[in-house]
């Protein structure tokens, strides 16, 4: 039996606590931006990759869009389905590994926010498989909007200090951060308490990307227009030029 990866262990029995994390509090503003980017076109079919507890899928469905949410974690999907049911919403939540999706040209747009799978995988090749599979799921001329970790940030700032500054009481904490210049991976120890009050200590590593890498990867998949901006929590905007102070970048790619 294969050993569970850190991201699989992290999201077990973590739905309620996840929804309380500081980095999940920007849903409304983020969906405002998504609506603007998608032209407020209600018939659009949207794929939410790494949907987690369904916060964007639920908000977009409430606004009239058709959303399919996929995630690797059964626990996160259970929480998402419960939230949707309480609101009287019918949302198609499916458990899939984003590296191997069953969809072929079924969606008009895809979103992958708050590191929804990408860039958490163990290898660059696995991360790329996620981009490939999302691309295969999209119709021609579709938009793919996602956020990812900005590789320019760790060159000028401490990831550990930034994470500590964004953490509130009860949130996950990160320490022993070590950024590898050869791989652009940040290795850290993440401590988090699950919904039952059990503490988890996880040895994590996440891949940071520089804008030119993302542009090259997406061009290799056939995207004709790629725009990259600084991702501000709850305030996504094309007016936020990416800087070395942005922890995440916002990517808008059009086929």
Secondary structure, DSSP 8 states (H G I E B T S, - for coil): -----HHHHHTTT-HHHHHHSGGGTTHHHHHHHHHHHTTT-TT-EEEEET-TT-HHHHHHHHTT-EEEEEES-HHHHHHHHHHHHHTT---EEEE--TTS---SS-EEEEEE-SSSSTT-SSSHHHHHHHHHHHHHHEEEEEEEEEEEEBTTHHHHS-HHHHHHHH--TTS-EEEEEEEETTTTEEEEEEEEE-TTS-EEEEEEEEE-B-HHHHHHHHHHTT-SEEEEEE--TT---TT----TT-SEEEEEEE-
